[in-house]
């Protein structure tokens, strides 16, 4: 029943979406969806890098704490940048 979508069905769905949301809102929705995808990608990359550094040997005590990271929502988007306070590991003393 819903297995095959042809060109007429896809065009009808797109027309309904344009009628529901309006032509002005669609670019803004696409832009915000793109920003969300970039944030998700950068967070996943940061988590993967954090996982790789977690398997590194423990610090000897002479090392300085890592610098504070800044997560950006989009390249060049300075208004939504925010510093991130990384949690410190208090289990090792």
C-alpha positions as CSV (number, residue, x, y, z in Angstrom):
1,X,0.0,0.0,0.0
2,X,2.7,2.5,1.0
3,X,5.6,0.7,-0.6
4,X,6.0,2.7,-3.8
5,X,6.0,6.5,-4.0
6,X,6.1,7.8,-7.5
7,X,6.7,11.3,-8.8
8,X,3.0,12.4,-8.5
9,X,2.8,11.4,-4.9
10,X,6.0,13.2,-4.0
11,X,4.9,16.4,-5.8
12,X,1.6,16.2,-3.9
13,X,3.4,15.8,-0.6
14,X,5.6,18.8,-1.4
15,X,2.6,21.0,-2.4
16,X,0.9,20.1,0.9
17,X,4.0,21.0,2.9
18,X,4.3,24.4,1.1
19,X,0.7,25.1,1.8
20,X,0.9,24.1,5.5
21,X,4.1,25.9,6.4
22,X,4.3,28.7,3.8
23,X,7.1,29.5,1.4
24,X,8.6,32.0,3.8
25,X,9.1,29.6,6.7
26,X,10.7,26.8,4.6
27,X,14.2,28.4,4.2
28,X,14.3,29.2,7.9
29,X,13.3,25.6,8.8
30,X,16.0,24.2,6.4
31,X,18.6,26.6,7.9
32,X,17.8,25.6,11.5
33,X,17.9,21.9,10.5
34,X,21.3,22.4,8.9
35,X,22.6,24.1,12.1
36,X,21.3,21.3,14.2
37,X,23.0,18.7,12.0
38,X,26.3,20.6,12.2
39,X,26.0,20.8,16.0
40,X,25.3,17.1,16.2
41,X,28.2,16.3,14.0
42,X,30.6,18.4,16.0
43,X,29.4,16.9,19.3
44,X,29.8,13.4,18.0
45,X,33.3,14.2,16.8
46,X,34.2,15.7,20.2
47,X,32.9,12.6,22.0
48,X,34.9,10.4,19.7
49,X,38.1,12.4,20.4
50,X,37.3,12.4,24.1
51,X,37.0,8.6,24.0
52,X,40.4,8.4,22.4
53,X,42.0,10.6,25.0
54,X,40.4,8.7,27.8
55,X,42.4,5.6,27.0
56,X,45.6,7.7,27.2
57,X,47.8,7.2,30.3
58,X,47.0,9.0,33.5
59,X,48.7,12.5,34.0
60,X,51.8,12.6,36.2
61,X,50.8,15.8,37.9
62,X,53.2,18.1,36.0
63,X,50.8,18.7,33.2
64,X,48.5,21.7,33.0
65,X,44.7,21.2,32.6
66,X,43.4,21.3,29.0
67,X,42.3,24.6,27.6
68,X,38.6,25.4,27.5
69,X,36.8,24.3,24.3
70,X,34.3,26.4,22.4
71,X,31.4,24.8,20.5
72,X,30.2,26.7,17.5
73,X,26.8,26.1,16.0
74,X,28.0,26.9,12.5
75,X,31.2,28.1,10.8
76,X,31.3,31.9,11.4
77,X,28.3,31.9,13.7
78,X,29.8,33.8,16.6
79,X,26.5,34.7,18.3
80,X,25.7,31.1,19.3
81,X,29.2,30.1,20.4
82,X,29.6,29.3,24.0
83,X,32.4,28.1,26.2
84,X,32.1,24.6,27.5
85,X,33.2,23.7,31.1
86,X,34.6,20.2,30.9
87,X,34.0,18.1,34.0
88,X,37.1,17.3,35.9
89,X,37.8,13.8,37.1
90,X,37.8,13.9,40.9
91,X,38.0,10.2,41.4
92,X,41.8,10.2,41.1
93,X,43.7,11.8,44.0
